[in-house]
Amino acid sequence: MIRSTLILALLFMTRSLSAGVLTGTIYDADDSLAIGFATVSIENTGQSISSNESGMYRLRLEPGTYELKFSHVSHYSQTIEVAVDDSAKAVDIYLKPAVIDVGLIKVYDRQYDAAQRIIVEAIARKEQLLSQIKEYSFDAYTKLVARDTSKADSSSVVAIFESQVEAFWKYPDDFKEIILARKQTTNIPAEGNLLQVGQLTNFNANRIDFGRYSIVSPTATDALDNYEYYLIDTIFTENSAVFVLEIEPKNQTDALFEGTIKIADSTYAVVGVELTLNKGFDNPYLSNISYRQVYALFEGKYWMPTMIQSSASLDFNLPILPPLSIDYQAALHNFRFEPGFDDSLFGEYVLEVHEAADDIDSIKWDVGRLIPLTPLEQRGYFFVDSVKNHQPLYMKLLIAPFALSIFVLSAQDFIHFNKVEGPYLGFGQYFRNITDRLGLRVKTGYAFDADLWQHEYGFDYTVSKRQKLTFGAQYRDKIRTRPTIFARPDGNATLMALLTKIDAYDYFAEEGFLVKMGLSPLPKTGLYLTYNDFDQKSVRNNSEYSVFNNDELNRPNPSIVDGKLRSISALLTYDSRPRFRDKKGKGVLLSFPSTEVRFFVEHASDDLFDNDFEFTRYSASLQRMDRLFGWAISNLYVFAGASDGSLPPQKYFVADFDAGLTEHEFAFKTMAETNFYGNRALVVYGSIDFGSKLFQKSGLPLIKKIPLGLSLYGGAFWTDFHNHPYHTGDELLLTAKKPYGEAGFGIDRLVPLPLTFVFTWQLSDYPTNRWTWGVSWPVF
């Protein structure tokens, strides 16, 4: 897969700089007005590009003679011969209109009018159309511009993202996209630019997913239950008639499309869309959403989009964030059909960023920029870069506290604080690309209150990229956090510990090494085997400092069983979410539905190795996120753990309390500062986020007009010690022998800020909070 990616990238990077650039504008022959989103095709090559909204086009061509075909729905096509050398050349084109006005046809009874008959035929034939294409690939240039709508000049440009990509699709749903080159304003780090085309939105599908919504497609099998259709025009393109249909939702409660869709007369394929979302799309931050696809005919049978354009208004109602307009464009060209892809091309990642993506020089970049920047965007680039590079001192002083806070929260390898270590300063870095297969991990630092130097060194080596077989080892001498059910392993307690002495973690010291191996036996799975060899010992609280609550003491740090731990562990994971790989790491993309499953087992025995411990520890977890009813989001988390033998305290299952400034979705909110322990545990937690739809769909006169968003959540957990020998300190630990339960609800849009107010009641009778309230950031 990597080899094929590299070859593609080299082909892109080595395209001759002697290529000529052909530019021009496409006009209407009758009124001399520019024609936006016309198609320019290079005959007998499969290459095609669209003009922008101002009718301007740009083609990169090797020297030679070409037949160029200019076409547009509602205009007759025109073919010309153009000789291209290694210089720039301008050619303007005038297309003759070809519109037949059939008048406005609107029929409101249940019988099919002309438009409804066209849609019925399109629905009947869509499976045949979908089955025609087995494989294709294309090149694309993408651009996203964010503007401050409160300003009108070049200072309104907040950020610009651009990328040049190559994409591959194979039946039924294999997709891969490679960012070969990217550019962005200097206020955006390169790794923050993952601008792509993504899977082409298929308007022949039954449902089109958009955030929390699964929206009925205009050609869905049940489309006539949701839309009215009106034939408003018949136009000609590619020497065939195209019907222009107006789409009108039958209700405004459901999220549906409105606008126009173009259907080819001969095949009944979708050949163009110009749509917006109706009032049923409910998002307090996004509005004025529009979407356009411009299509061209390839090889006389494939209608494919050559231009994708979308826009939206974004306003978080925060004083520090201005209202924004977001404009996205993608110019698709050079379609290749049935190229015969190697299956290894698709592999694990749906999106990759090539190593040379940020190294392309300006000449090569400008040649591949197929949508010219507008004068405002050109000035915006200069303005943003100038402000970034020459920021006045007072602005730097204002931004410094926010930047420092983000650094403290996100860079705990460099700085952190907790009740055991106190303040910690150090250096940590993962050098991912020492070679094509080798990565190194280096971390060292000093914990001041614990008076302890800490170290961590390791490496990872990729044995087989195809099987994702890796081998690695690590040495560490450091303070560790005990594993918890809700919080992230080795989490960062700095903010709350420093401000208020609230720290949900328990700590112990560990020195030794591990050896590990990982592979991916099946798609989206991982199997990780580890041998652990560590000396572990208890640590005490060494710091009682906090900005507030200085008169209170930190929660005691429980002791562990000191000794030599030698164990073998295995972790099996499955994650259905699509993955991407940037130059600095890997990640996952949000998708619905998504399922994450983890199975873990660890075994320590004196029969295998000289050992101070004898136990087996098992755990399994499931997280499932999905849409309900096409507009609500459900989230379910289940965890189960058990053990055999004498499980030491450092391996207990810990149901930990939430210790953040804001409420976390999968955390029990009424636990105060209390952890529950056991050598076995069971947790179930779920939530449903309805937005405002539950009120709207009630149909009740007053209730349906409530503008607030509603979410419901709740869960229960149980922990216990069973067939467990006593360890010193166990008498100080709490267990939940009968289930600890809670339930609550969240309300957003109470204030003009992106905050959800959550109210939670304990359903059991443990001596923690009976009820509590807080705020959280909405997930969607």
Legacy VTK file of the C-alpha trace (Angstrom):
# vtk DataFile Version 3.0
C-alpha trace
ASCII
DATASET POLYDATA
POINTS 780 float
0.000 0.000 0.000
2.764 2.445 0.969
4.712 1.561 -2.157
1.739 2.363 -4.371
1.161 5.587 -2.441
4.785 6.594 -2.954
4.647 5.863 -6.676
1.521 7.984 -7.047
3.093 10.814 -5.095
6.293 10.699 -7.159
4.282 10.795 -10.354
2.483 13.857 -9.056
5.644 15.592 -7.864
7.589 14.930 -11.058
5.025 16.194 -13.527
6.920 18.421 -15.889
7.270 22.048 -14.959
7.222 22.758 -18.693
3.484 22.014 -18.780
1.354 24.785 -20.174
-1.502 26.442 -18.357
-4.710 27.116 -20.275
-7.111 29.615 -18.733
-10.209 31.448 -19.835
-13.802 32.348 -19.145
-16.979 30.727 -20.463
-19.756 33.121 -21.489
-23.368 32.958 -22.619
-23.433 33.767 -26.359
-26.663 35.795 -26.089
-26.040 38.096 -23.126
-22.242 37.721 -22.684
-22.702 36.862 -19.010
-20.271 34.426 -17.474
-21.506 30.833 -17.100
-20.632 29.370 -13.732
-19.890 25.668 -13.220
-19.537 24.746 -16.888
-17.543 21.615 -17.758
-14.325 21.593 -19.760
-13.434 18.090 -21.018
-10.271 16.965 -22.783
-11.571 14.575 -25.404
-10.221 11.003 -25.479
-8.419 11.405 -22.121
-11.131 11.178 -19.445
-9.931 14.464 -17.964
-12.501 17.080 -17.057
-12.704 20.206 -14.927
-15.396 22.725 -14.002
-15.310 26.473 -14.238
-15.820 28.385 -11.021
-18.886 30.466 -10.165
-17.452 33.330 -12.276
-17.084 31.120 -15.357
-13.285 30.964 -15.092
-11.461 27.695 -15.781
-7.841 26.575 -15.485
-6.206 23.520 -17.103
-2.683 22.148 -16.743
-1.600 20.441 -20.000
1.601 19.064 -21.427
2.614 20.712 -24.741
0.565 19.368 -27.631
-2.723 19.703 -29.516
-5.998 18.921 -27.756
-9.710 18.783 -28.488
-11.530 20.609 -25.693
-15.248 20.208 -25.161
-17.123 22.953 -23.299
-20.553 22.009 -21.981
-23.146 23.215 -19.513
-26.667 22.216 -18.648
-28.947 24.641 -20.527
-26.326 25.344 -23.233
-25.254 23.564 -26.388
-21.814 21.967 -26.165
-18.919 23.318 -28.210
-15.691 21.523 -29.195
-12.525 23.347 -30.266
-8.948 22.377 -31.057
-6.244 24.108 -29.012
-2.453 23.961 -29.402
-0.651 24.225 -26.041
3.028 25.038 -25.519
4.933 25.488 -22.266
3.585 28.983 -21.642
0.298 30.366 -20.397
-2.551 30.722 -22.873
-6.032 32.258 -22.540
-9.086 30.996 -24.489
-12.582 32.387 -23.873
-15.655 30.478 -25.060
-19.223 31.542 -25.857
-21.934 28.855 -25.544
-25.354 29.098 -27.147
-28.342 28.709 -24.778
-30.496 25.590 -25.191
-33.362 25.951 -22.740
-36.947 24.890 -23.376
-39.282 26.445 -20.843
-42.135 24.042 -20.115
-43.802 26.341 -17.628
-44.472 25.729 -13.975
-46.256 22.438 -13.369
-47.596 21.842 -9.862
-50.057 19.073 -9.056
-51.181 18.701 -5.468
-53.292 15.523 -5.625
-51.933 11.982 -5.137
-51.673 11.209 -8.859
-48.258 11.334 -10.501
-47.593 14.448 -12.544
-44.695 14.605 -15.028
-42.114 15.234 -12.312
-43.353 12.374 -10.170
-43.214 9.994 -13.119
-39.616 11.039 -13.768
-38.672 10.387 -10.130
-40.442 7.015 -10.112
-38.428 6.018 -13.192
-35.187 7.301 -11.631
-35.853 5.269 -8.477
-36.643 2.152 -10.514
-33.393 2.381 -12.485
-30.942 3.526 -9.831
-29.743 0.052 -8.810
-28.832 -0.626 -12.409
-26.927 2.659 -12.563
-25.097 1.981 -9.309
-23.957 -1.445 -10.509
-22.317 -0.105 -13.682
-19.228 1.344 -12.024
-16.884 -1.154 -10.402
-13.792 1.010 -9.856
-12.693 4.561 -10.514
-10.131 7.104 -9.413
-9.781 10.849 -9.814
-7.600 13.839 -8.955
-8.949 16.856 -7.135
-8.077 20.284 -5.845
-9.963 21.378 -2.723
-10.283 24.733 -0.995
-12.007 25.852 2.207
-12.230 29.489 3.240
-13.473 30.697 6.628
-14.496 34.361 6.815
-15.612 36.650 9.613
-19.009 37.856 8.393
-18.805 40.996 10.538
-16.042 42.316 8.265
-16.033 43.109 4.562
-12.377 43.557 3.574
-9.427 41.171 3.443
-9.278 41.131 7.244
-12.475 39.047 7.117
-10.464 36.009 6.010
-9.899 33.931 9.138
-8.309 30.846 7.558
-7.733 29.204 4.175
-7.146 25.476 3.653
-6.113 23.979 0.299
-5.117 20.491 -0.801
-4.377 18.486 -3.922
-5.461 14.869 -3.649
-5.857 11.617 -5.494
-8.813 9.365 -4.633
-9.731 5.748 -5.359
-13.044 3.896 -5.109
-13.836 0.214 -5.546
-17.182 -1.580 -5.383
-18.952 -1.878 -3.015
-17.558 0.741 -0.593
-13.749 0.685 -0.533
-12.417 4.223 -0.579
-8.971 5.758 -0.246
-7.786 9.342 -0.485
-4.187 10.582 -0.498
-3.318 14.216 0.204
-0.329 14.742 -2.081
0.103 18.452 -1.401
-1.442 20.953 0.996
-1.213 24.602 1.852
-2.865 26.777 4.488
-2.616 30.188 6.104
0.156 30.364 8.705
-2.290 30.486 11.630
-3.154 26.837 10.863
-0.550 24.130 11.593
0.045 21.766 8.686
-1.238 18.783 10.686
-4.511 20.681 11.159
-5.148 20.593 7.411
-6.816 17.331 6.438
-8.974 18.892 3.740
-10.284 16.221 1.407
-13.081 15.362 -0.993
-14.281 12.313 0.953
-16.668 9.702 -0.355
-18.691 11.321 -3.133
-22.196 12.010 -1.886
-24.377 9.580 -3.790
-27.778 11.091 -4.503
-28.927 7.721 -5.820
-28.669 6.315 -2.280
-31.711 5.956 -0.006
-30.260 8.029 2.848
-27.606 10.729 2.958
-25.855 11.181 6.288
-25.185 14.656 7.599
-23.977 14.907 11.192
-26.649 13.593 13.529
-29.156 13.351 10.675
-29.806 10.602 8.163
-31.726 12.498 5.477
-34.060 10.952 2.922
-32.446 11.185 -0.518
-34.462 12.761 -3.359
-34.299 9.375 -5.142
-34.914 7.141 -2.113
-37.405 4.309 -2.472
-39.673 6.208 -0.048
-38.911 9.647 -1.514
-42.507 10.274 -2.603
-43.593 9.949 1.035
-41.363 12.873 1.924
-41.141 15.182 -1.108
-43.263 16.908 -3.734
-41.660 17.170 -7.182
-42.360 19.768 -9.865
-40.956 19.821 -13.397
-39.781 23.387 -13.971
-37.435 23.072 -16.991
-36.134 20.751 -19.677
-32.608 21.612 -20.778
-30.032 20.035 -23.048
-26.491 18.945 -22.323
-24.219 16.356 -23.931
-26.779 16.161 -26.768
-29.513 14.803 -24.528
-32.417 16.241 -22.585
-32.154 16.839 -18.848
-35.160 17.391 -16.602
-34.890 20.031 -13.889
-37.092 19.139 -10.924
-37.936 21.322 -7.996
-37.961 19.460 -4.670
-40.243 20.549 -1.872
-40.412 18.807 1.545
-43.848 17.613 2.590
-43.167 18.687 6.174
-40.757 20.972 8.011
-40.416 18.798 11.102
-38.056 16.265 9.502
-34.655 17.271 8.161
-35.106 17.184 4.371
-33.673 18.729 1.234
-35.169 21.505 -0.844
-33.943 22.943 -4.113
-33.478 21.403 -7.559
-32.212 18.111 -8.929
-31.370 17.329 -12.552
-32.289 13.954 -14.083
-30.996 12.741 -17.470
-33.784 11.845 -19.908
-32.030 8.843 -21.457
-30.778 7.032 -18.338
-32.648 8.781 -15.505
-29.336 9.269 -13.714
-28.828 12.188 -11.321
-26.679 14.695 -13.242
-26.781 17.742 -10.968
-28.042 18.960 -7.609
-28.481 22.357 -6.020
-29.904 21.865 -2.554
-30.328 23.409 0.851
-31.540 21.924 4.132
-34.983 22.856 5.369
-36.044 24.078 8.819
-36.195 20.506 10.032
-32.399 20.514 10.177
-31.894 21.732 13.703
-28.427 22.862 14.737
-27.968 25.940 16.928
-24.556 26.727 15.448
-24.923 25.890 11.746
-27.310 27.641 9.361
-27.701 28.630 5.693
-26.348 25.281 4.533
-26.206 24.801 0.764
-24.773 22.061 -1.412
-24.110 21.832 -5.149
-22.756 19.129 -7.447
-21.946 19.794 -11.106
-21.717 16.644 -13.253
-20.114 15.706 -16.565
-20.552 12.642 -18.787
-17.535 10.348 -19.108
-17.029 7.625 -21.715
-20.581 8.230 -22.867
-22.117 6.436 -19.844
-20.768 7.646 -16.472
-22.152 10.844 -14.955
-19.659 11.992 -12.314
-19.354 15.245 -10.328
-16.643 17.612 -11.528
-17.377 20.369 -9.037
-18.608 20.120 -5.445
-19.494 23.268 -3.598
-20.958 23.774 -0.137
-21.344 26.660 2.255
-22.683 27.326 5.731
-22.812 29.932 8.463
-21.181 28.981 11.769
-21.753 30.884 15.015
-20.913 29.502 18.476
-22.206 32.615 20.229
-18.885 33.084 21.987
-17.349 36.565 22.334
-13.890 35.243 21.424
-15.183 33.546 18.251
-16.717 35.707 15.507
-19.610 34.512 13.309
-18.133 32.729 10.324
-19.061 31.807 6.791
-17.537 28.520 5.608
-17.132 28.015 1.865
-15.827 24.747 0.434
-15.036 23.877 -3.170
-13.588 20.773 -4.807
-12.633 20.559 -8.473
-12.555 16.912 -9.606
-10.768 15.897 -12.796
-8.872 13.141 -14.562
-11.407 10.368 -13.843
-10.149 6.857 -14.610
-12.615 3.966 -14.749
-11.940 0.248 -14.194
-8.198 0.780 -13.579
-7.725 -2.521 -11.718
-6.639 -1.512 -8.231
-4.565 -3.750 -6.017
-6.577 -4.580 -2.882
-3.601 -3.546 -0.748
-4.125 0.049 -1.900
-7.115 0.473 0.415
-5.873 -1.242 3.543
-6.450 0.282 6.980
-6.670 3.995 6.218
-9.292 5.874 4.208
-7.134 9.017 4.289
-3.353 9.401 4.188
-1.095 12.430 4.077
2.008 11.839 2.026
5.375 12.619 3.591
6.106 15.216 0.888
2.711 16.951 1.167
4.192 20.050 2.822
7.366 20.248 0.728
5.985 21.062 -2.720
7.417 24.280 -4.178
5.265 27.259 -5.154
5.575 26.728 -8.918
4.324 23.151 -8.763
1.616 24.208 -6.320
0.277 27.008 -8.532
0.142 24.674 -11.524
-2.116 22.285 -9.594
-4.386 24.976 -8.114
-7.356 24.401 -10.416
-9.711 26.881 -8.720
-8.094 30.324 -8.867
-8.055 32.314 -5.643
-10.334 35.330 -5.696
-8.735 38.752 -5.142
-10.224 38.787 -1.620
-8.685 35.376 -0.862
-5.301 36.478 -2.198
-5.355 39.545 0.033
-6.653 37.400 2.893
-3.650 35.082 2.633
-1.322 38.057 2.873
-3.306 39.637 5.737
-3.489 36.502 7.899
0.171 35.642 7.347
1.192 39.241 8.081
-0.813 39.354 11.314
0.575 35.984 12.397
4.170 37.007 11.744
3.909 40.571 13.087
1.509 40.223 15.974
1.662 43.239 18.316
2.988 42.703 21.834
-0.339 43.406 23.558
-2.021 40.652 21.500
0.708 38.195 22.435
0.220 39.080 26.115
-3.550 38.548 25.806
-3.158 35.207 24.059
-0.327 33.931 26.284
-2.538 32.707 29.212
-4.791 30.752 26.853
-1.809 29.264 25.011
-0.175 28.310 28.327
-3.391 26.644 29.547
-3.695 24.584 26.374
-0.032 23.610 26.610
-0.370 22.485 30.239
-3.456 20.388 29.454
-2.083 18.770 26.304
1.665 18.413 26.925
2.021 16.480 30.168
5.269 14.960 28.913
6.700 18.451 29.439
4.771 19.753 32.428
2.139 18.412 34.814
1.071 18.446 38.445
-0.515 15.943 40.823
-0.650 15.113 44.533
2.202 12.555 44.363
4.705 14.203 42.037
3.881 17.831 42.691
5.137 19.966 39.815
6.898 18.020 37.055
9.104 19.444 34.312
10.654 17.369 31.569
10.951 16.491 27.912
9.065 13.873 25.947
8.967 13.125 22.257
8.023 10.303 19.933
10.311 10.342 16.906
8.027 8.586 14.460
10.153 8.475 11.357
13.723 7.621 12.321
13.471 5.321 9.316
10.555 4.145 7.216
9.854 1.458 9.844
11.422 2.648 13.099
10.082 5.024 15.746
11.722 6.042 19.038
10.169 7.242 22.304
12.237 9.410 24.686
10.980 10.932 27.931
12.822 12.252 30.964
11.971 14.748 33.670
11.989 15.661 37.352
9.132 15.579 39.882
10.011 18.312 42.404
7.901 17.375 45.446
8.594 13.649 45.017
12.304 14.482 44.480
12.391 11.922 41.702
13.918 11.764 38.237
11.741 9.829 35.810
12.627 8.171 32.539
10.977 6.326 29.669
12.732 5.042 26.545
11.469 2.718 23.870
11.202 1.847 20.209
8.671 0.434 17.737
9.715 -1.396 14.589
7.357 -2.346 11.744
8.216 -5.847 10.570
5.431 -6.097 7.955
3.414 -3.134 6.735
0.931 -5.341 4.928
0.040 -7.338 8.049
0.752 -4.360 10.323
3.122 -6.541 12.304
5.128 -4.479 14.783
7.678 -5.266 17.459
8.792 -2.993 20.274
10.338 -2.656 23.713
10.272 -0.047 26.449
12.152 0.750 29.637
10.560 3.032 32.225
11.206 4.294 35.722
8.304 6.563 36.604
5.122 7.242 38.565
2.139 5.446 37.018
-1.610 5.781 37.438
-3.693 2.739 38.303
-6.015 1.575 35.524
-9.507 3.067 35.802
-12.763 2.248 34.061
-13.735 5.742 32.907
-10.643 7.970 32.846
-7.913 7.735 30.240
-4.841 5.678 31.279
-1.980 7.943 32.332
-4.465 10.815 32.299
-3.658 14.399 33.147
-5.041 15.592 36.494
-3.085 18.864 36.387
-5.818 21.469 36.109
-8.164 20.251 38.837
-5.353 19.042 41.111
-3.568 22.378 40.888
-6.678 24.490 41.358
-8.759 22.483 43.848
-6.874 19.305 44.960
-9.374 17.132 43.084
-7.583 14.126 41.585
-9.426 10.924 40.634
-6.245 8.902 40.073
-4.306 6.578 42.368
-0.549 6.324 41.817
2.327 3.871 42.249
5.994 3.706 41.208
7.238 1.308 38.557
10.672 0.417 37.176
11.429 -2.197 34.557
10.777 -3.071 30.944
8.254 -4.562 28.559
8.474 -6.277 25.200
5.484 -6.092 22.857
4.217 -7.296 19.508
1.212 -6.102 17.541
-0.569 -7.143 14.374
-3.876 -6.711 12.575
-5.315 -10.178 11.867
-8.523 -8.771 10.323
-9.572 -5.333 8.992
-10.065 -2.755 11.756
-8.767 -5.130 14.416
-5.613 -5.124 16.481
-3.966 -7.863 18.538
-1.271 -6.800 21.005
0.857 -9.229 23.072
3.077 -7.898 25.861
5.579 -9.306 28.323
5.873 -7.088 31.430
8.793 -7.169 33.884
8.519 -4.451 36.558
9.378 -3.681 40.149
6.375 -1.887 41.645
6.063 -0.064 44.979
3.722 2.246 46.838
4.072 6.026 46.860
2.565 8.616 49.170
1.166 12.101 48.702
4.005 14.599 48.528
2.118 17.806 47.746
-0.704 19.606 49.507
-0.551 22.737 47.365
-3.469 24.124 45.398
-4.535 27.564 44.308
-7.785 27.109 46.245
-8.831 24.774 49.078
-5.476 25.031 50.845
-7.162 24.254 54.175
-8.226 20.804 52.919
-6.126 17.676 52.503
-5.700 15.684 49.310
-7.481 12.366 49.042
-5.047 9.728 50.402
-3.149 7.701 47.834
-3.855 3.992 48.545
-0.941 1.638 49.016
-0.213 -1.295 46.709
1.544 -4.644 47.169
5.227 -4.026 46.501
7.105 -6.608 44.492
8.343 -7.957 41.186
5.547 -8.296 38.621
6.198 -10.473 35.602
3.135 -11.016 33.435
1.933 -11.739 29.925
-1.000 -9.745 28.568
-3.073 -9.801 25.407
-5.363 -7.081 24.047
-7.762 -7.602 21.139
-9.476 -4.514 19.717
-12.039 -3.770 17.044
-12.972 -0.246 15.938
-15.394 0.198 13.058
-14.608 3.890 12.536
-12.653 4.865 9.403
-9.018 5.719 10.094
-6.593 8.288 8.764
-2.831 8.650 8.955
-1.040 11.987 9.042
2.692 12.531 9.114
2.545 12.871 12.910
0.281 9.993 13.787
-2.957 8.117 13.335
-6.563 8.940 14.139
-10.176 8.008 13.542
-12.979 9.850 11.788
-16.455 10.282 13.240
-19.008 7.964 11.665
-22.424 6.473 12.412
-22.896 3.794 13.444
-19.622 3.064 15.186
-18.609 0.170 17.406
-15.525 -0.171 19.603
-14.783 -3.468 21.342
-11.842 -4.353 23.608
-10.929 -7.708 25.191
-8.013 -7.802 27.632
-6.388 -10.551 29.689
-3.267 -10.438 31.881
-1.705 -13.452 33.578
1.019 -13.503 36.246
2.246 -16.784 37.703
5.274 -18.091 39.550
4.982 -21.217 37.375
5.986 -19.203 34.305
8.515 -16.747 35.739
10.058 -15.932 39.087
7.232 -13.740 40.387
5.803 -12.108 43.506
2.247 -12.232 42.120
-0.259 -14.890 41.109
-3.395 -13.709 39.293
-5.334 -13.579 36.039
-7.270 -10.424 35.175
-9.944 -10.253 32.459
-11.908 -7.317 31.051
-14.138 -6.525 28.092
-15.756 -3.280 26.958
-18.157 -2.151 24.265
-19.017 1.334 23.070
-21.725 1.715 20.456
-22.799 5.016 18.913
-25.667 5.226 16.433
-28.493 7.334 15.096
-32.026 6.773 16.334
-35.012 7.686 14.166
-32.628 9.411 11.741
-32.089 12.429 14.032
-31.188 11.415 17.616
-27.779 10.166 18.763
-27.529 7.170 21.080
-24.377 6.182 22.941
-23.924 3.011 24.993
-20.951 1.934 27.092
-20.608 -1.479 28.765
-17.641 -2.737 30.791
-17.126 -6.046 32.592
-14.098 -7.207 34.543
-13.180 -10.240 36.694
-10.102 -11.915 38.105
-8.734 -15.150 39.560
-6.047 -15.599 42.160
-4.672 -12.895 44.421
-5.230 -9.675 42.482
-2.941 -6.930 43.882
-4.350 -3.426 44.575
-2.501 -1.906 41.620
-4.634 -4.143 39.391
-8.022 -3.601 41.059
-10.924 -2.440 38.920
-11.556 1.213 39.804
-14.884 2.922 39.100
-13.499 6.457 39.238
-15.283 9.760 39.719
-15.358 12.546 37.142
-12.649 15.120 37.900
-13.008 17.666 35.106
-14.145 21.256 34.902
-17.016 20.101 32.719
-19.120 16.951 32.919
-18.014 13.950 30.888
-20.609 11.882 29.056
-19.465 8.473 30.327
-18.773 9.292 33.968
-20.932 9.021 37.063
-21.676 12.567 38.095
-22.983 12.054 41.641
-19.949 10.228 43.073
-18.402 13.346 44.638
-14.675 12.546 45.216
-15.209 8.830 45.711
-13.732 5.835 43.912
-15.121 2.302 44.208
-12.860 -0.752 43.998
-13.103 -4.503 43.468
-11.577 -7.560 41.864
-14.630 -7.708 39.635
-16.831 -4.999 38.169
-19.745 -4.369 35.827
-20.704 -0.991 34.301
-23.530 0.059 31.992
-24.042 3.676 30.919
-26.102 5.132 28.088
-27.312 8.410 26.679
-29.674 9.692 24.005
-29.302 13.193 22.592
-32.580 14.319 21.004
-31.633 17.915 20.213
-34.890 19.872 19.939
-36.561 17.210 17.797
-38.367 15.460 20.633
-40.263 18.655 21.383
-40.972 19.388 17.709
-42.229 15.895 16.981
-44.569 15.838 19.991
-47.086 17.799 17.916
-48.390 19.480 21.075
-49.173 23.165 20.470
-46.915 24.632 23.162
-44.379 21.843 23.557
-43.402 21.662 19.875
-42.256 25.302 19.934
-39.778 24.832 22.793
-36.408 25.869 21.275
-34.235 23.916 23.732
-32.255 20.731 23.170
-32.807 17.695 25.398
-30.630 14.695 26.241
-31.266 11.817 28.651
-28.628 9.648 30.267
-28.090 7.219 33.095
-26.338 4.069 34.209
-25.274 1.746 36.979
-22.111 0.035 38.154
-21.230 -2.721 40.592
-17.859 -3.607 42.164
-17.018 -6.307 44.713
-14.263 -8.482 46.156
-14.946 -12.189 45.645
-12.673 -15.072 46.733
-10.049 -12.448 47.387
-7.276 -12.585 50.006
-6.982 -9.506 52.170
-4.311 -6.898 51.309
-3.221 -4.097 53.615
-5.372 -1.049 52.983
-8.361 -2.944 51.580
-10.401 -1.886 54.624
-10.137 1.731 53.490
-11.566 1.051 50.024
-15.237 1.366 49.114
-17.080 -1.256 47.085
-20.484 -1.146 45.399
-21.868 -4.559 46.341
-25.303 -3.355 45.361
-25.546 -1.336 42.144
-24.697 2.340 42.228
-27.118 4.041 39.838
-27.894 7.506 38.559
-29.996 9.194 35.883
-30.343 12.700 34.581
-30.973 15.005 31.694
-29.195 17.750 29.830
-30.594 20.977 28.431
-28.751 23.061 25.879
-29.567 26.460 24.362
-30.569 27.838 27.788
-27.939 30.515 27.205
-26.504 31.819 23.910
-23.359 29.728 24.389
-22.405 26.189 23.281
-23.021 24.727 26.750
-25.265 21.937 27.997
-26.556 22.132 31.557
-26.752 18.654 33.074
-28.810 17.654 36.132
-28.233 14.251 37.728
-29.864 12.278 40.561
-28.417 9.271 42.365
-30.826 6.330 42.227
-29.045 4.327 44.947
-28.385 5.219 48.598
-24.617 5.586 48.809
-23.279 8.493 50.946
-22.187 10.544 47.941
-24.122 13.353 46.244
-27.884 12.883 46.122
-28.008 15.140 43.103
-25.694 17.442 41.219
-25.603 19.824 38.309
-22.888 21.034 35.981
-22.129 22.031 32.406
-20.640 20.180 29.478
-19.726 20.922 25.893
-22.201 19.489 23.367
-20.655 16.616 21.444
-22.563 17.334 18.206
LINES 1 781
780 0 1 2 3 4 5 6 7 8 9 10 11 12 13 14 15 16 17 18 19 20 21 22 23 24 25 26 27 28 29 30 31 32 33 34 35 36 37 38 39 40 41 42 43 44 45 46 47 48 49 50 51 52 53 54 55 56 57 58 59 60 61 62 63 64 65 66 67 68 69 70 71 72 73 74 75 76 77 78 79 80 81 82 83 84 85 86 87 88 89 90 91 92 93 94 95 96 97 98 99 100 101 102 103 104 105 106 107 108 109 110 111 112 113 114 115 116 117 118 119 120 121 122 123 124 125 126 127 128 129 130 131 132 133 134 135 136 137 138 139 140 141 142 143 144 145 146 147 148 149 150 151 152 153 154 155 156 157 158 159 160 161 162 163 164 165 166 167 168 169 170 171 172 173 174 175 176 177 178 179 180 181 182 183 184 185 186 187 188 189 190 191 192 193 194 195 196 197 198 199 200 201 202 203 204 205 206 207 208 209 210 211 212 213 214 215 216 217 218 219 220 221 222 223 224 225 226 227 228 229 230 231 232 233 234 235 236 237 238 239 240 241 242 243 244 245 246 247 248 249 250 251 252 253 254 255 256 257 258 259 260 261 262 263 264 265 266 267 268 269 270 271 272 273 274 275 276 277 278 279 280 281 282 283 284 285 286 287 288 289 290 291 292 293 294 295 296 297 298 299 300 301 302 303 304 305 306 307 308 309 310 311 312 313 314 315 316 317 318 319 320 321 322 323 324 325 326 327 328 329 330 331 332 333 334 335 336 337 338 339 340 341 342 343 344 345 346 347 348 349 350 351 352 353 354 355 356 357 358 359 360 361 362 363 364 365 366 367 368 369 370 371 372 373 374 375 376 377 378 379 380 381 382 383 384 385 386 387 388 389 390 391 392 393 394 395 396 397 398 399 400 401 402 403 404 405 406 407 408 409 410 411 412 413 414 415 416 417 418 419 420 421 422 423 424 425 426 427 428 429 430 431 432 433 434 435 436 437 438 439 440 441 442 443 444 445 446 447 448 449 450 451 452 453 454 455 456 457 458 459 460 461 462 463 464 465 466 467 468 469 470 471 472 473 474 475 476 477 478 479 480 481 482 483 484 485 486 487 488 489 490 491 492 493 494 495 496 497 498 499 500 501 502 503 504 505 506 507 508 509 510 511 512 513 514 515 516 517 518 519 520 521 522 523 524 525 526 527 528 529 530 531 532 533 534 535 536 537 538 539 540 541 542 543 544 545 546 547 548 549 550 551 552 553 554 555 556 557 558 559 560 561 562 563 564 565 566 567 568 569 570 571 572 573 574 575 576 577 578 579 580 581 582 583 584 585 586 587 588 589 590 591 592 593 594 595 596 597 598 599 600 601 602 603 604 605 606 607 608 609 610 611 612 613 614 615 616 617 618 619 620 621 622 623 624 625 626 627 628 629 630 631 632 633 634 635 636 637 638 639 640 641 642 643 644 645 646 647 648 649 650 651 652 653 654 655 656 657 658 659 660 661 662 663 664 665 666 667 668 669 670 671 672 673 674 675 676 677 678 679 680 681 682 683 684 685 686 687 688 689 690 691 692 693 694 695 696 697 698 699 700 701 702 703 704 705 706 707 708 709 710 711 712 713 714 715 716 717 718 719 720 721 722 723 724 725 726 727 728 729 730 731 732 733 734 735 736 737 738 739 740 741 742 743 744 745 746 747 748 749 750 751 752 753 754 755 756 757 758 759 760 761 762 763 764 765 766 767 768 769 770 771 772 773 774 775 776 777 778 779
